[in-house]
Amino acid sequence: MNPEQPVYQAIYDSWTLQQYGSSNHGYQHLDKILKLTPKSLLDVGCGYNQFSNHLKKLGIKSEGIDFACPGADKIADILNLPYEDKEWEWITAWDVLEHLLPDQIDLALQEMSRVSKYFAFTISYELASTIPPHPFQGRNLHQTIWEPEKWRKEIEKYAKIKFCTLGFWVGKWN
């Protein structure tokens, strides 16, 4: 079991739908994603699944997974994605990677590259403002705060980056 899962399970067990996991971080990039004409898209760390549900309404095969949020299409961990190799054309992760522990980043990138051809994600480079519930208070939800150049080096182990600006990354897995 991912050691971060109990933190997020506590968040979803104690907070209401209007709070954590209800924002649609990917929506601001929807036009860019649609220009890429995805045939299928897996949204990892989807929270209450607004992005994937929107794509479904547009006729795009899409699924949202989260390892704790009950609003996801499927409960699954980014470190062990329950999909076949290259099952998805695109994978998105909107403000997800910084929530992982530093030693989980490589495995997460490997898993994402295994199940998809292309990626689009946003990464926050700052500490989270959300305060976790008891008994996890005193820790920050953003466990991996790296400068963009460090993220670039990690991502380039597994992919060719086509586009990166202000924390928005798009590319093709190796």
Secondary structure, DSSP 8 states (H G I E B T S, - for coil): --TTHHHHHHHHHHS-TTSTT---GGGGGHHHHHHT--SEEEEET-TT-HHHHHHHHTT-EEEEEESS-TTSSEE--TTS--S-TT-EEEEEEET-GGGS-GGGHHHHHHHHHHHEEEEEEE---S-------TTSTTS-S------HHHHHHHHTTTEEEEEEETTEEEEEE-
